[in-house]
Amino acid sequence: MTRTPGPGGLDLNAMMKQVQQMQSEMSEAQEKLKDEVVDASAGGGMVKVKMSGDLRLLEIAIDPEAIDPEDAELLQDMVLAAVNEAIRSAQELATSKLGGIAGGGGLGGLGLPGM
């Protein structure tokens, strides 16, 4: 295979192979995230939420004691807090799984000057 030096003597073929490998690894990691599950709760466990690593809400469990017809706003706040915590946890999981593939972020893992 002929090496094609680019600007500054960069080996474009090697760089393209590395980009393709990163894309493949990223796709595989994203598929695996669909099977990961994070849990979150609010109100001392009165509202519990399960969310997949690809941000699909899988389950909401509400303790019957949390259902007070006189204070629906409190239950709404607990559901909102639990869902937001699950989203944060799922995003943190995705960052930890996908971040290493790109060499810590961006294209810096390609060894490009200035990256």
FIKOLZA-1660 file (N, C-alpha, C; in steps of 0.1 Angstrom, whole numbers, plus 5000, padded with zeros to 4 digits):
% residues 115
   i   px   py   pz ch aa at
   1 5008 4988 5000  A  M  N
   1 5000 5000 5000  A  M CA
   1 5009 5012 5000  A  M  C
   2 5006 5022 4992  A  T  N
   2 5014 5034 4991  A  T CA
   2 5009 5044 5002  A  T  C
   3 5019 5049 5008  A  R  N
   3 5016 5059 5019  A  R CA
   3 5014 5073 5012  A  R  C
   4 5003 5079 5016  A  T  N
   4 5000 5092 5011  A  T CA
   4 5003 5103 5021  A  T  C
   5 5014 5109 5020  A  P  N
   5 5017 5119 5030  A  P CA
   5 5008 5132 5028  A  P  C
   6 5002 5137 5038  A  G  N
   6 4994 5148 5037  A  G CA
   6 5002 5160 5041  A  G  C
   7 4995 5171 5044  A  P  N
   7 5002 5184 5049  A  P CA
   7 5010 5181 5061  A  P  C
   8 5022 5185 5062  A  G  N
   8 5030 5184 5073  A  G CA
   8 5035 5169 5075  A  G  C
   9 5034 5161 5064  A  G  N
   9 5040 5148 5064  A  G CA
   9 5031 5138 5071  A  G  C
  10 5018 5141 5074  A  L  N
  10 5008 5132 5080  A  L CA
  10 5005 5120 5071  A  L  C
  11 5004 5108 5076  A  D  N
  11 5001 5096 5068  A  D CA
  11 4986 5095 5068  A  D  C
  12 4979 5100 5057  A  L  N
  12 4965 5101 5057  A  L CA
  12 4958 5087 5057  A  L  C
  13 4965 5077 5051  A  N  N
  13 4959 5063 5051  A  N CA
  13 4958 5058 5065  A  N  C
  14 4969 5059 5073  A  A  N
  14 4969 5055 5087  A  A CA
  14 4959 5062 5095  A  A  C
  15 4958 5075 5092  A  M  N
  15 4948 5083 5100  A  M CA
  15 4934 5079 5097  A  M  C
  16 4931 5076 5084  A  M  N
  16 4918 5071 5080  A  M CA
  16 4915 5058 5087  A  M  C
  17 4924 5049 5087  A  K  N
  17 4922 5036 5094  A  K CA
  17 4919 5038 5109  A  K  C
  18 4926 5047 5115  A  Q  N
  18 4924 5050 5129  A  Q CA
  18 4910 5055 5131  A  Q  C
  19 4906 5064 5123  A  V  N
  19 4892 5070 5124  A  V CA
  19 4882 5059 5122  A  V  C
  20 4884 5051 5112  A  Q  N
  20 4874 5040 5110  A  Q CA
  20 4873 5030 5122  A  Q  C
  21 4885 5028 5128  A  Q  N
  21 4885 5019 5140  A  Q CA
  21 4878 5026 5151  A  Q  C
  22 4880 5039 5153  A  M  N
  22 4873 5046 5164  A  M CA
  22 4858 5046 5161  A  M  C
  23 4854 5048 5149  A  Q  N
  23 4839 5048 5146  A  Q CA
  23 4833 5034 5149  A  Q  C
  24 4840 5023 5146  A  S  N
  24 4836 5010 5148  A  S CA
  24 4834 5007 5163  A  S  C
  25 4845 5011 5171  A  E  N
  25 4845 5010 5185  A  E CA
  25 4833 5018 5192  A  E  C
  26 4831 5030 5187  A  M  N
  26 4821 5039 5192  A  M CA
  26 4807 5033 5189  A  M  C
  27 4805 5027 5178  A  S  N
  27 4792 5021 5175  A  S CA
  27 4789 5009 5184  A  S  C
  28 4800 5001 5186  A  E  N
  28 4799 4989 5194  A  E CA
  28 4795 4993 5209  A  E  C
  29 4802 5004 5214  A  A  N
  29 4800 5008 5227  A  A CA
  29 4786 5014 5229  A  A  C
  30 4781 5021 5218  A  Q  N
  30 4767 5027 5219  A  Q CA
  30 4757 5016 5219  A  Q  C
  31 4759 5005 5212  A  E  N
  31 4750 4993 5212  A  E CA
  31 4750 4987 5226  A  E  C
  32 4762 4986 5233  A  K  N
  32 4762 4980 5246  A  K CA
  32 4755 4989 5256  A  K  C
  33 4755 5002 5254  A  L  N
  33 4748 5011 5263  A  L CA
  33 4733 5008 5264  A  L  C
  34 4728 5003 5253  A  K  N
  34 4713 5000 5254  A  K CA
  34 4710 4989 5264  A  K  C
  35 4720 4981 5268  A  D  N
  35 4718 4970 5277  A  D CA
  35 4721 4974 5291  A  D  C
  36 4728 4986 5293  A  E  N
  36 4732 4990 5306  A  E CA
  36 4719 4997 5313  A  E  C
  37 4718 4996 5326  A  V  N
  37 4707 5002 5333  A  V CA
  37 4712 5010 5345  A  V  C
  38 4707 5022 5347  A  V  N
  38 4711 5030 5359  A  V CA
  38 4698 5031 5367  A  V  C
  39 4700 5032 5380  A  D  N
  39 4689 5034 5389  A  D CA
  39 4690 5048 5396  A  D  C
  40 4679 5054 5399  A  A  N
  40 4679 5067 5406  A  A CA
  40 4667 5067 5415  A  A  C
  41 4667 5075 5425  A  S  N
  41 4655 5076 5434  A  S CA
  41 4654 5090 5440  A  S  C
  42 4643 5094 5445  A  A  N
  42 4641 5106 5452  A  A CA
  42 4631 5104 5463  A  A  C
  43 4631 5114 5472  A  G  N
  43 4621 5113 5483  A  G CA
  43 4625 5101 5493  A  G  C
  44 4637 5099 5494  A  G  N
  44 4641 5088 5503  A  G CA
  44 4637 5074 5498  A  G  C
  45 4637 5073 5485  A  G  N
  45 4633 5060 5478  A  G CA
  45 4618 5059 5476  A  G  C
  46 4611 5070 5478  A  M  N
  46 4596 5069 5475  A  M CA
  46 4593 5068 5460  A  M  C
  47 4602 5074 5452  A  V  N
  47 4601 5073 5438  A  V CA
  47 4614 5068 5432  A  V  C
  48 4613 5057 5425  A  K  N
  48 4625 5050 5419  A  K CA
  48 4623 5050 5404  A  K  C
  49 4635 5052 5397  A  V  N
  49 4635 5052 5382  A  V CA
  49 4646 5043 5377  A  V  C
  50 4643 5036 5366  A  K  N
  50 4654 5029 5359  A  K CA
  50 4654 5034 5345  A  K  C
  51 4667 5036 5340  A  M  N
  51 4669 5042 5327  A  M CA
  51 4680 5034 5320  A  M  C
  52 4679 5032 5307  A  S  N
  52 4689 5025 5300  A  S CA
  52 4701 5035 5297  A  S  C
  53 4712 5030 5294  A  G  N
  53 4724 5038 5291  A  G CA
  53 4722 5046 5279  A  G  C
  54 4712 5043 5270  A  D  N
  54 4710 5052 5258  A  D CA
  54 4698 5061 5261  A  D  C
  55 4695 5064 5274  A  L  N
  55 4685 5074 5278  A  L CA
  55 4671 5070 5275  A  L  C
  56 4667 5057 5276  A  R  N
  56 4653 5053 5275  A  R CA
  56 4648 5051 5289  A  R  C
  57 4637 5057 5293  A  L  N
  57 4631 5055 5306  A  L CA
  57 4625 5042 5306  A  L  C
  58 4629 5033 5315  A  L  N
  58 4624 5019 5315  A  L CA
  58 4614 5017 5325  A  L  C
  59 4615 5023 5337  A  E  N
  59 4605 5020 5347  A  E CA
  59 4605 5032 5357  A  E  C
  60 4593 5034 5362  A  I  N
  60 4591 5044 5373  A  I CA
  60 4583 5036 5384  A  I  C
  61 4588 5036 5396  A  A  N
  61 4581 5029 5407  A  A CA
  61 4578 5040 5418  A  A  C
  62 4565 5041 5422  A  I  N
  62 4561 5051 5432  A  I CA
  62 4555 5043 5444  A  I  C
  63 4561 5046 5456  A  D  N
  63 4556 5040 5468  A  D CA
  63 4542 5046 5470  A  D  C
  64 4532 5038 5473  A  P  N
  64 4518 5043 5476  A  P CA
  64 4518 5053 5486  A  P  C
  65 4527 5053 5496  A  E  N
  65 4527 5064 5506  A  E CA
  65 4530 5077 5501  A  E  C
  66 4536 5078 5489  A  A  N
  66 4540 5091 5483  A  A CA
  66 4528 5097 5476  A  A  C
  67 4517 5090 5475  A  I  N
  67 4505 5095 5467  A  I CA
  67 4496 5102 5477  A  I  C
  68 4497 5115 5478  A  D  N
  68 4489 5123 5487  A  D CA
  68 4480 5132 5478  A  D  C
  69 4467 5130 5477  A  P  N
  69 4459 5138 5468  A  P CA
  69 4459 5153 5472  A  P  C
  70 4463 5156 5484  A  E  N
  70 4464 5170 5488  A  E CA
  70 4477 5176 5484  A  E  C
  71 4487 5168 5480  A  D  N
  71 4500 5174 5477  A  D CA
  71 4506 5167 5465  A  D  C
  72 4499 5168 5453  A  A  N
  72 4503 5162 5441  A  A CA
  72 4516 5168 5436  A  A  C
  73 4518 5181 5440  A  E  N
  73 4530 5188 5436  A  E CA
  73 4543 5181 5441  A  E  C
  74 4542 5177 5454  A  L  N
  74 4554 5170 5460  A  L CA
  74 4558 5157 5452  A  L  C
  75 4548 5149 5448  A  L  N
  75 4550 5137 5440  A  L CA
  75 4556 5141 5427  A  L  C
  76 4550 5151 5420  A  Q  N
  76 4556 5156 5407  A  Q CA
  76 4570 5159 5409  A  Q  C
  77 4574 5167 5419  A  D  N
  77 4588 5171 5421  A  D CA
  77 4597 5159 5423  A  D  C
  78 4592 5149 5431  A  M  N
  78 4600 5137 5433  A  M CA
  78 4602 5129 5420  A  M  C
  79 4592 5128 5412  A  V  N
  79 4593 5121 5399  A  V CA
  79 4603 5128 5390  A  V  C
  80 4602 5141 5390  A  L  N
  80 4611 5150 5382  A  L CA
  80 4625 5148 5387  A  L  C
  81 4627 5149 5400  A  A  N
  81 4641 5147 5405  A  A CA
  81 4647 5134 5402  A  A  C
  82 4639 5123 5403  A  A  N
  82 4644 5109 5401  A  A CA
  82 4647 5108 5386  A  A  C
  83 4639 5113 5377  A  V  N
  83 4642 5111 5363  A  V CA
  83 4654 5119 5359  A  V  C
  84 4655 5131 5364  A  N  N
  84 4667 5140 5361  A  N CA
  84 4680 5133 5366  A  N  C
  85 4679 5127 5378  A  E  N
  85 4691 5120 5383  A  E CA
  85 4694 5108 5375  A  E  C
  86 4684 5101 5370  A  A  N
  86 4687 5089 5361  A  A CA
  86 4693 5094 5348  A  A  C
  87 4689 5105 5342  A  I  N
  87 4694 5110 5330  A  I CA
  87 4709 5114 5332  A  I  C
  88 4712 5120 5344  A  R  N
  88 4726 5124 5347  A  R CA
  88 4734 5112 5348  A  R  C
  89 4729 5102 5355  A  S  N
  89 4737 5089 5357  A  S CA
  89 4739 5082 5344  A  S  C
  90 4729 5082 5335  A  A  N
  90 4731 5075 5322  A  A CA
  90 4741 5083 5313  A  A  C
  91 4740 5096 5314  A  Q  N
  91 4750 5104 5306  A  Q CA
  91 4764 5102 5311  A  Q  C
  92 4766 5101 5324  A  E  N
  92 4779 5098 5331  A  E CA
  92 4784 5085 5326  A  E  C
  93 4775 5075 5326  A  L  N
  93 4779 5061 5322  A  L CA
  93 4783 5062 5307  A  L  C
  94 4776 5068 5299  A  A  N
  94 4779 5069 5284  A  A CA
  94 4793 5076 5283  A  A  C
  95 4795 5087 5290  A  T  N
  95 4808 5094 5289  A  T CA
  95 4819 5085 5293  A  T  C
  96 4817 5077 5304  A  S  N
  96 4828 5068 5308  A  S CA
  96 4831 5057 5298  A  S  C
  97 4820 5052 5292  A  K  N
  97 4822 5041 5282  A  K CA
  97 4827 5046 5269  A  K  C
  98 4823 5058 5264  A  L  N
  98 4826 5063 5251  A  L CA
  98 4838 5072 5251  A  L  C
  99 4841 5079 5263  A  G  N
  99 4852 5088 5263  A  G CA
  99 4865 5083 5260  A  G  C
 100 4868 5071 5265  A  G  N
 100 4881 5065 5263  A  G CA
 100 4884 5061 5249  A  G  C
 101 4873 5058 5241  A  I  N
 101 4875 5054 5227  A  I CA
 101 4882 5065 5219  A  I  C
 102 4878 5078 5222  A  A  N
 102 4883 5089 5214  A  A CA
 102 4896 5094 5220  A  A  C
 103 4902 5086 5228  A  G  N
 103 4915 5091 5234  A  G CA
 103 4913 5102 5244  A  G  C
 104 4902 5102 5251  A  G  N
 104 4900 5112 5261  A  G CA
 104 4892 5124 5256  A  G  C
 105 4887 5123 5244  A  G  N
 105 4878 5133 5238  A  G CA
 105 4884 5139 5226  A  G  C
 106 4875 5143 5217  A  G  N
 106 4878 5150 5205  A  G CA
 106 4887 5141 5196  A  G  C
 107 4895 5146 5187  A  L  N
 107 4904 5139 5178  A  L CA
 107 4918 5138 5184  A  L  C
 108 4920 5142 5196  A  G  N
 108 4933 5142 5202  A  G CA
 108 4939 5128 5202  A  G  C
 109 4931 5118 5202  A  G  N
 109 4936 5104 5202  A  G CA
 109 4942 5100 5189  A  G  C
 110 4941 5108 5179  A  L  N
 110 4947 5106 5166  A  L CA
 110 4961 5111 5165  A  L  C
 111 4965 5118 5175  A  G  N
 111 4979 5123 5175  A  G CA
 111 4981 5134 5165  A  G  C
 112 4971 5141 5162  A  L  N
 112 4972 5152 5152  A  L CA
 112 4978 5164 5160  A  L  C
 113 4987 5171 5153  A  P  N
 113 4993 5183 5159  A  P CA
 113 4982 5194 5162  A  P  C
 114 4983 5199 5174  A  G  N
 114 4974 5210 5178  A  G CA
 114 4961 5205 5183  A  G  C
 115 4960 5191 5185  A  M  N
 115 4947 5186 5190  A  M CA
 115 4949 5181 5204  A  M  C
% end
